[in-house]
Every structure is written in C-alpha cells, then in structure tokens.
Amino acid sequence: MSLYAGAAVRDISPTQPMQLCGYPHVRRISTGIHDPLLASALYLRDGTAGVLLCALDLLMLNSGFARRLRRQVAGAAGVPETGVLISCTHTHSAPSTANYLPFRGDPAMPPADPDYLEFCAVRITEAAVEARNRAQPAELAWTTADARGMGGNRHAPDGPSDPEVGVLALRAAGKLLAVTLIYSMHPTVLHEDSTLVSADFPGYARRHLQEQLGRDLIVLYHTGPCGNQSPRYFVSVQTFAEAERLGRRLGAAVLGRLDGLDFSAAPVLAGELARLDLPRRRLPTVAEAQAFLARRQEEYRELKDAGAERAKTRTAEVAVFGAEAVLQLARQQERGEVERVLAAVCPCEVQALRIGEACLAGFPGEMFVEYPLQLKSHAPLKTFAIAYTNGELQGYIVTPEAAAAGGYEAASSLFEPRAGTLMIEAARDMVGRLARGATGAG
C-alpha cells in the first residue's frame, strides 16, 4: 500500500467587525485583523482507508454543528466519518462560534452568528476537498518536541503539565508538504484588552516554520487537553510581542526535530468513534451559588488590596468568573435549560485515529491535562490527545482534586470528574483495537 497525502488551507477571518469570544463581561468588537484565522486540512489515503484532519482557528463549536460539519466534510472529501477529525485551536481572539450556557445572560457574549458559521463551513469544506484533490505520493514520520518553559499549569507553576509536542511530518517529492503540531496549552497570551482578530501564539509557530521551511508548507495546529494549562505564569505582559515570543519558541523547538526523521510510505490508517453518556454533576441552588460568588469576590478583593502578584490576582479574578458562571447555571437549572443543553451534548463523542505507528485521540470540551497524561502512559501505541474535537461539553472536565478545591473550572462544569476517566478508557480501548488492526462499530 502506498500513501497519498494532500494539504490545503483557507482563510476564515471575519469580513466585518464581530465580537471576539473567550472572556466574559467585555465588549470586544473587532477593530481589525492582526493575523488571519485559518482552516487547515490534511488528507491521507492508502489503498483501503482515508483520514482527514481539520484544524480551525476558532474558540469552539457546538456539538450539533460540529457533527453536521463532520458529515459534510466527510461526504465532500470521500472519507468515512470515523476518519474525519475536526478540532478548534481555542484562540480567544476569534468570533463567537458556539452558544455557551455559562455565558448566557452576559450582554457582552452574543450567540454564535449563523452567517459566520456558514461561511466557516464553506471554507472548511473547500480546504478539505482541495487537500484531497492535491493528494500525491508521500511519506510520513512522527516525532516529538519539548515545549518546556512556554506554559504550564495555570493554578500552580509546578502543577501537572505536558510539555510534549506531538509532530506529524509529511514529505512529498523530496520536500516537506505539511507539518501537524499537537500541544496542550491555552492560546490566551492575548487578553480582553485586545480587539484584533488573531490566532494567538499558534499563528506565530506556523509562521516561524513557514519562514524557515517555505511559505507553501501547510502547518496544522491542534490544541491538546489544556483545561488547567496556560501561559499565565510564563508571561509578564499580554501582548502580541509575547505571543510571538512563545510561538516562535515553539516553532523553533519543532524545527529542531524535523531533521533525520524516519519516513514511511506505507503506514496504517484507520479510525473509530465512541459515543458516551457522562455522569452529570449536581448543580447548586441559586442561594448556594450566590453565597459561593460572594466568597470568591471577597478573596479577589483581598488579593488586589494586598497588591499580590499578577498571576495570583488573575487566578482569583478568573475564579470570580467561574462563580458567576455557576450562578448562571443555577438560574438556568431552575428554568430547565440545563437539561435541554445536556441533551444536545450527550452522548458525547470520543475519537481515535491511527496514522502509522501513532494514534490521535480526540475529545470534546476542556479536559484537565491529568487525563491525557494517563492515556499516554497506558495506551498500547504512542498516542497524542486533541481537545475541542467534534464539539464541546459546555465547560470543563476536572479532576476530583480540582472539584474538591472548587476553582473556576470546577464551578462551571456540568459533569462529575469520573467523566474524564470514562472518556480516557474509551479512547484507550479504541487505540488498543487500532493497534491490533481491528475496528469497532464506532
């Protein structure tokens, strides 16, 4: 079996001013485009199977829309749905593309614009079809890079983190055709004071690789599970210069691993999907949520008054956002909206793709990094986890420890921590079957 590969990209930057999504309470109508938002596609085919990866510079997609988009892309590119993985980089400097229950009632957070979503769907499908049409004999290789020092745990700088960057390189006619990166860190160097559209630091990582390897190189960036990961303790300011510093550092780390790779022209390609019901968390009453918010507001005020360091103050401020979100969830629970939204999210989908001698595991929502670290240590093949895949979970999947601590992420989560274990177990089982050359019904 010979490998064929093609890659393509489309610009999905908004063509008119739009609210940028990711931070509550702040009207951020875009005033321009600092760097373009991209929809990047990588198509792989051997004699019997096809795989298509799509990476989108968007915050997230609602599950229903993401699943319809996957079907649309699969049909247009001639790839089975089980082989199509669509993920968002989670940049916080892109338009709103999902309706998010914890933000409901915030006048600064409008619902997703259906016209912009349709625009993105058309562009993404175009990129996928062009990638298929450009397929040519190719070889692939896997490697990893070390991004230590770029970011880490946003609650404690010495907390759990994953500095490993997964790297998939495609070569055709003697030159690199495409490079795919997978790294677990929130693209949140830029904060709510920025009104320019941007891919944040991943855009600079792409740019660095293209400047060094050729402008026609297509770079896909997938964000790994990073619910508790960010550059918070690794930056001193939230500027484009800092985003460039981190992005170029990541690009340089990857570049240093692209020489001397062992390429294969006959890899195994296969994919699976699993659908899971997740255990739901008991949400507080409105009175309980109001008391919780008052405590978080007092903690934040005390840190500000004491002149605490920026990272600690920001953590406390974000904890207030989480308490506000849980109050919103408590109110929506009284109206029956939580059940309606959960019905649209679950069963959730977990995905596994085998590409050569490694696997990708795709998860919806924002999962804490401890869960994919467990998968990496127990999977029978080298496995890289990708978050914000094929939809969302209206919040975070946190660890039991985080749930007990009651921080920002735990406050706005709709699911028990056991949901993370169930998702990892499903991924591990699929990777095991793909390693043995067997596939399930999906």
C-alpha positions as CSV (number, residue, x, y, z in Angstrom):
1,M,0.0,0.0,0.0
2,S,1.3,3.5,-0.9
3,L,0.5,6.6,1.0
4,Y,-1.1,9.6,-0.8
5,A,-1.3,13.0,1.0
6,G,-2.5,16.5,0.3
7,A,-3.0,19.6,2.3
8,A,-4.8,22.9,1.9
9,V,-5.8,26.0,3.8
10,R,-8.5,28.6,3.7
11,D,-8.8,32.0,5.5
12,I,-11.8,32.1,7.8
13,S,-11.1,35.6,9.3
14,P,-14.4,37.6,9.7
15,T,-15.1,40.0,6.9
16,Q,-16.8,42.5,9.2
17,P,-16.5,43.7,12.8
18,M,-17.6,41.0,15.2
19,Q,-17.5,40.3,19.0
20,L,-14.4,38.4,19.9
21,C,-15.2,35.5,22.3
22,G,-13.4,34.0,25.3
23,Y,-13.6,36.5,28.1
24,P,-16.8,37.4,29.9
25,H,-18.2,40.9,30.5
26,V,-16.1,42.8,27.9
27,R,-17.4,44.1,24.7
28,R,-14.6,43.3,22.2
29,I,-15.9,44.2,18.8
30,S,-13.0,43.5,16.4
31,T,-11.3,46.6,15.0
32,G,-9.1,44.7,12.5
33,I,-7.2,41.5,11.7
34,H,-3.8,41.2,13.2
35,D,-3.1,37.8,11.7
36,P,-5.5,35.5,9.8
37,L,-7.7,32.8,11.2
38,L,-7.1,29.6,9.2
39,A,-8.9,26.4,8.4
40,S,-6.2,23.9,7.6
41,A,-6.8,20.4,6.2
42,L,-4.6,17.3,5.8
43,Y,-5.8,14.4,3.7
44,L,-4.2,11.0,3.9
45,R,-5.1,7.9,1.9
46,D,-3.7,4.4,1.5
47,G,-5.1,1.6,-0.6
48,T,-8.0,0.9,1.7
49,A,-8.6,3.8,4.1
50,G,-8.7,7.6,4.3
51,V,-8.1,10.1,7.1
52,L,-8.7,13.8,7.2
53,L,-7.5,16.2,9.8
54,C,-9.0,19.7,10.0
55,A,-7.6,22.4,12.4
56,L,-9.7,25.6,12.9
57,D,-8.6,28.9,14.5
58,L,-11.8,29.2,16.5
59,L,-12.7,29.0,20.2
60,M,-15.1,26.0,19.9
61,L,-18.1,24.6,18.1
62,N,-21.4,23.4,19.5
63,S,-21.7,19.6,19.2
64,G,-24.6,19.6,16.9
65,F,-23.0,21.9,14.4
66,A,-19.6,20.1,14.7
67,R,-21.2,16.8,13.9
68,R,-23.1,18.2,10.9
69,L,-19.9,19.8,9.7
70,R,-18.0,16.5,10.0
71,R,-20.7,14.7,7.9
72,Q,-20.5,17.5,5.3
73,V,-16.7,17.3,5.1
74,A,-16.7,13.5,5.1
75,G,-19.1,13.4,2.2
76,A,-17.4,16.1,0.2
77,A,-13.9,14.6,0.6
78,G,-14.9,11.0,0.3
79,V,-13.7,9.9,3.7
80,P,-15.7,7.9,6.3
81,E,-16.9,10.0,9.2
82,T,-14.8,7.9,11.6
83,G,-11.7,9.1,9.7
84,V,-12.5,12.9,9.9
85,L,-11.2,14.8,12.9
86,I,-12.2,18.5,13.3
87,S,-10.7,20.5,16.1
88,C,-10.5,24.1,17.2
89,T,-7.3,25.7,18.4
90,H,-9.3,27.6,21.1
91,T,-8.0,31.0,20.3
92,H,-9.7,33.6,22.4
93,S,-9.4,36.2,19.7
94,A,-11.9,34.8,17.2
95,P,-15.6,35.4,16.8
96,S,-18.2,33.6,18.8
97,T,-18.9,30.2,17.1
98,A,-20.7,28.4,20.0
99,N,-23.6,29.1,22.3
100,Y,-22.2,28.6,25.8
101,L,-24.6,28.2,28.7
102,P,-22.4,29.7,31.4
103,F,-22.2,32.9,29.4
104,R,-25.9,33.2,28.9
105,G,-27.3,36.5,30.1
106,D,-23.9,38.3,29.7
107,P,-24.7,41.1,27.2
108,A,-21.0,41.1,26.1
109,M,-21.3,37.5,24.9
110,P,-23.7,37.3,21.9
111,P,-24.8,33.9,20.5
112,A,-22.9,32.5,17.6
113,D,-23.6,34.2,14.3
114,P,-25.2,31.7,11.9
115,D,-23.9,33.6,8.8
116,Y,-20.3,33.4,10.1
117,L,-20.7,29.7,10.9
118,E,-22.0,29.0,7.4
119,F,-19.0,31.0,6.0
120,C,-16.7,28.9,8.0
121,A,-18.4,25.6,7.0
122,V,-18.0,26.5,3.3
123,R,-14.3,27.4,3.7
124,I,-13.5,24.3,5.8
125,T,-15.2,22.1,3.2
126,E,-13.3,23.8,0.4
127,A,-10.0,23.2,2.2
128,A,-10.8,19.5,2.7
129,V,-11.8,19.0,-0.9
130,E,-8.7,20.8,-2.2
131,A,-6.5,18.7,0.2
132,R,-8.0,15.5,-1.3
133,N,-7.6,16.8,-4.9
134,R,-3.9,17.7,-4.3
135,A,-3.1,14.2,-2.9
136,Q,0.2,12.9,-4.2
137,P,2.6,10.0,-3.3
138,A,4.0,10.9,0.1
139,E,5.7,9.6,3.2
140,L,5.1,10.4,6.9
141,A,7.0,10.4,10.1
142,W,6.2,11.0,13.8
143,T,8.4,12.8,16.3
144,T,8.1,14.9,19.4
145,A,9.4,18.3,20.6
146,D,9.9,19.7,24.1
147,A,8.0,23.0,24.8
148,R,9.1,23.2,28.4
149,G,9.1,26.8,29.7
150,M,6.4,28.0,27.3
151,G,3.5,27.4,29.6
152,G,2.2,25.1,32.3
153,N,-0.4,24.7,35.0
154,R,-2.4,27.9,35.5
155,H,-3.1,27.2,39.1
156,A,0.5,26.5,40.2
157,P,3.7,26.7,38.1
158,D,4.8,23.4,39.5
159,G,1.5,21.6,39.0
160,P,0.8,18.9,36.4
161,S,1.6,19.8,32.8
162,D,2.5,18.2,29.5
163,P,5.4,19.9,27.6
164,E,5.5,17.2,24.9
165,V,4.5,18.4,21.4
166,G,3.3,15.8,19.0
167,V,4.7,16.3,15.5
168,L,3.5,14.6,12.3
169,A,5.6,15.4,9.2
170,L,4.5,14.7,5.6
171,R,7.0,14.7,2.8
172,A,6.3,14.5,-1.0
173,A,8.7,14.8,-3.9
174,G,11.6,15.2,-1.6
175,K,10.3,18.2,0.4
176,L,8.1,18.8,3.4
177,L,4.4,19.1,2.4
178,A,2.8,19.6,5.8
179,V,3.5,19.5,9.5
180,T,0.9,18.9,12.2
181,L,1.5,20.0,15.8
182,I,-0.3,19.0,19.0
183,Y,0.4,20.9,22.2
184,S,-1.6,21.3,25.4
185,M,-1.8,25.0,26.3
186,H,-4.5,27.6,26.2
187,P,-3.9,30.2,23.4
188,T,-4.5,33.0,25.8
189,V,-1.5,35.2,25.6
190,L,-3.8,37.9,24.3
191,H,-6.5,39.1,26.8
192,E,-9.7,41.0,26.7
193,D,-8.0,44.4,26.0
194,S,-7.1,43.2,22.5
195,T,-9.6,43.9,19.8
196,L,-7.7,42.5,16.9
197,V,-8.5,39.1,15.3
198,S,-5.7,36.7,16.0
199,A,-4.7,33.0,16.2
200,D,-2.6,33.9,19.2
201,F,0.8,32.1,19.7
202,P,-0.1,29.1,17.4
203,G,-0.2,31.6,14.4
204,Y,3.4,32.6,15.2
205,A,4.5,29.0,15.5
206,R,3.1,28.4,12.0
207,R,4.7,31.5,10.7
208,H,8.1,30.5,12.1
209,L,8.1,27.1,10.4
210,Q,7.0,28.6,7.1
211,E,9.7,31.2,7.2
212,Q,12.3,28.5,7.8
213,L,10.9,25.8,5.5
214,G,9.0,27.6,2.8
215,R,5.8,29.6,2.5
216,D,4.0,26.8,0.7
217,L,4.4,24.5,3.8
218,I,1.0,23.9,5.5
219,V,1.0,23.7,9.2
220,L,-1.9,22.3,11.2
221,Y,-2.1,23.2,14.9
222,H,-4.2,21.1,17.2
223,T,-4.6,22.1,20.9
224,G,-4.3,19.2,23.3
225,P,-6.4,19.0,26.5
226,C,-5.5,22.1,28.4
227,G,-8.3,22.8,30.8
228,N,-5.8,23.8,33.5
229,Q,-2.9,24.8,31.2
230,S,-2.0,28.3,30.1
231,P,0.9,30.8,29.8
232,R,-0.2,32.6,32.9
233,Y,3.0,32.0,34.9
234,F,5.3,32.3,31.9
235,V,4.5,35.7,30.5
236,S,4.8,39.2,32.1
237,V,2.5,41.0,29.7
238,Q,-0.4,40.0,27.4
239,T,0.9,41.4,24.1
240,F,1.4,40.4,20.6
241,A,5.2,40.6,21.2
242,E,4.7,37.9,24.0
243,A,2.5,35.8,21.7
244,E,5.3,36.0,19.1
245,R,8.0,35.1,21.5
246,L,6.2,32.0,22.7
247,G,5.0,31.0,19.2
248,R,8.5,31.3,17.7
249,R,9.9,29.4,20.6
250,L,7.5,26.6,19.9
251,G,8.2,26.7,16.2
252,A,12.0,26.6,16.8
253,A,11.6,23.5,19.2
254,V,9.6,21.7,16.4
255,L,12.1,22.8,13.7
256,G,14.9,21.2,15.6
257,R,13.2,17.8,15.4
258,L,12.5,17.7,11.7
259,D,15.9,16.6,10.5
260,G,16.8,12.9,10.2
261,L,13.3,11.6,10.5
262,D,12.5,8.0,9.5
263,F,9.7,8.4,6.9
264,S,7.3,5.6,5.9
265,A,5.4,5.4,2.6
266,A,3.1,2.5,3.7
267,P,1.5,3.5,7.1
268,V,-1.7,2.0,8.6
269,L,-4.7,4.4,8.5
270,A,-7.8,3.7,10.5
271,G,-10.4,5.5,12.7
272,E,-13.1,4.9,15.3
273,L,-15.8,6.9,17.1
274,A,-17.3,6.1,20.5
275,R,-20.4,7.7,22.0
276,L,-20.7,8.0,25.7
277,D,-23.2,9.2,28.3
278,L,-21.4,11.1,31.0
279,P,-22.2,11.4,34.7
280,R,-23.8,14.7,35.5
281,R,-22.8,16.9,38.4
282,R,-25.2,18.1,41.0
283,L,-25.5,21.9,40.5
284,P,-26.0,24.2,43.5
285,T,-29.2,26.1,44.1
286,V,-29.4,29.8,43.3
287,A,-28.9,30.7,47.0
288,E,-25.8,28.4,47.3
289,A,-24.4,29.9,44.1
290,Q,-24.9,33.4,45.4
291,A,-23.0,32.6,48.6
292,F,-20.2,31.0,46.6
293,L,-19.9,34.1,44.4
294,A,-19.7,36.4,47.4
295,R,-16.8,34.3,48.8
296,R,-14.9,34.4,45.6
297,Q,-15.4,38.2,45.2
298,E,-14.1,38.8,48.7
299,E,-11.0,36.6,48.0
300,Y,-10.3,38.6,44.8
301,R,-10.7,41.9,46.6
302,E,-8.3,40.9,49.4
303,L,-5.6,39.9,46.9
304,K,-6.0,43.2,44.9
305,D,-5.9,45.3,48.1
306,A,-2.8,43.4,49.3
307,G,-1.0,44.0,45.9
308,A,-0.5,40.3,45.2
309,E,1.5,39.2,42.2
310,R,-0.3,39.4,38.8
311,A,-0.7,35.7,38.2
312,K,-2.3,35.1,41.6
313,T,-4.6,38.1,41.2
314,R,-5.6,36.8,37.7
315,T,-6.3,33.4,39.1
316,A,-8.6,34.9,41.8
317,E,-10.3,37.1,39.2
318,V,-11.0,34.1,37.0
319,A,-12.4,32.3,40.0
320,V,-14.9,35.1,40.2
321,F,-15.8,34.5,36.6
322,G,-16.4,30.8,37.5
323,A,-18.6,31.7,40.4
324,E,-20.6,34.0,38.2
325,A,-20.9,31.1,35.7
326,V,-22.2,28.7,38.3
327,L,-24.8,31.3,39.4
328,Q,-25.9,31.5,35.8
329,L,-26.1,27.7,35.6
330,A,-28.1,27.5,38.8
331,R,-30.6,30.0,37.4
332,Q,-30.8,28.1,34.1
333,Q,-31.3,24.9,36.0
334,E,-34.5,26.4,37.6
335,R,-35.7,27.1,34.0
336,G,-35.0,23.6,32.7
337,E,-32.3,24.9,30.3
338,V,-29.5,22.8,31.7
339,E,-31.3,19.6,30.9
340,R,-32.1,20.8,27.4
341,V,-28.4,21.7,26.7
342,L,-27.2,18.4,28.2
343,A,-29.5,16.5,25.9
344,A,-27.8,18.3,22.9
345,V,-24.3,17.5,24.2
346,C,-24.7,13.8,25.3
347,P,-24.0,11.2,24.3
348,C,-20.6,12.9,23.6
349,E,-18.1,11.6,21.1
350,V,-14.6,10.4,21.6
351,Q,-12.5,9.6,18.6
352,A,-9.3,7.7,17.8
353,L,-7.3,7.7,14.6
354,R,-4.3,5.5,13.8
355,I,-1.8,7.2,11.5
356,G,1.2,5.0,11.0
357,E,2.8,4.0,14.3
358,A,0.9,6.6,16.4
359,C,-2.6,7.4,17.3
360,L,-4.6,10.6,17.8
361,A,-7.4,10.7,20.5
362,G,-9.9,13.4,20.0
363,F,-12.0,14.7,22.9
364,P,-14.8,17.3,23.1
365,G,-14.7,20.1,25.7
366,E,-12.0,21.2,28.1
367,M,-10.3,18.4,29.9
368,F,-7.7,18.7,32.6
369,V,-4.2,17.6,31.5
370,E,-4.0,14.8,34.0
371,Y,-6.4,12.7,32.0
372,P,-4.5,12.6,28.7
373,L,-1.3,12.0,30.7
374,Q,-2.9,8.8,32.0
375,L,-3.8,7.9,28.4
376,K,-0.3,8.4,27.2
377,S,1.1,6.2,29.9
378,H,-1.3,3.3,29.3
379,A,-2.1,3.3,25.5
380,P,-0.5,0.4,23.5
381,L,0.6,2.8,20.8
382,K,2.2,6.3,21.1
383,T,-0.9,8.5,21.5
384,F,-1.4,12.2,21.3
385,A,-4.7,13.8,22.7
386,I,-6.5,16.6,20.9
387,A,-9.2,18.7,22.6
388,Y,-12.1,20.8,21.3
389,T,-12.7,18.0,18.8
390,N,-16.1,17.4,17.2
391,G,-17.9,19.7,19.6
392,E,-18.0,20.9,23.2
393,L,-19.2,19.9,26.7
394,Q,-20.4,23.4,27.8
395,G,-17.4,23.5,30.2
396,Y,-14.6,21.6,31.8
397,I,-13.8,18.0,32.8
398,V,-11.9,18.4,36.0
399,T,-10.1,16.1,38.4
400,P,-11.5,15.0,41.7
401,E,-8.9,17.2,43.4
402,A,-10.0,20.2,41.4
403,A,-13.6,19.5,42.1
404,A,-12.9,19.5,45.8
405,A,-11.0,22.7,45.6
406,G,-13.9,24.4,43.8
407,G,-11.9,26.6,41.4
408,Y,-13.1,28.4,38.2
409,E,-13.2,25.3,36.0
410,A,-14.9,23.0,38.6
411,A,-17.5,25.7,39.3
412,S,-18.7,25.9,35.7
413,S,-18.5,22.1,35.0
414,L,-21.7,20.2,34.2
415,F,-20.1,16.8,34.7
416,E,-18.6,14.7,37.5
417,P,-14.8,14.1,37.4
418,R,-15.5,10.5,36.6
419,A,-16.5,11.6,33.1
420,G,-12.8,12.2,32.3
421,T,-11.9,8.6,33.3
422,L,-14.7,7.2,31.2
423,M,-13.6,9.2,28.2
424,I,-9.9,8.1,28.6
425,E,-11.0,4.5,29.0
426,A,-13.0,4.7,25.8
427,A,-10.0,6.2,23.9
428,R,-7.6,3.6,25.3
429,D,-9.9,0.8,24.2
430,M,-10.2,2.2,20.7
431,V,-6.4,2.7,20.4
432,G,-6.0,-0.9,21.5
433,R,-8.2,-2.1,18.7
434,L,-6.5,0.1,16.2
435,A,-3.1,-1.2,17.4
436,R,-4.3,-4.8,16.7
437,G,-5.6,-3.9,13.4
438,A,-9.3,-4.4,14.5
439,T,-12.0,-1.8,14.4
440,G,-15.3,-1.5,16.2
441,A,-18.6,-0.2,15.0
442,G,-18.0,3.3,16.3
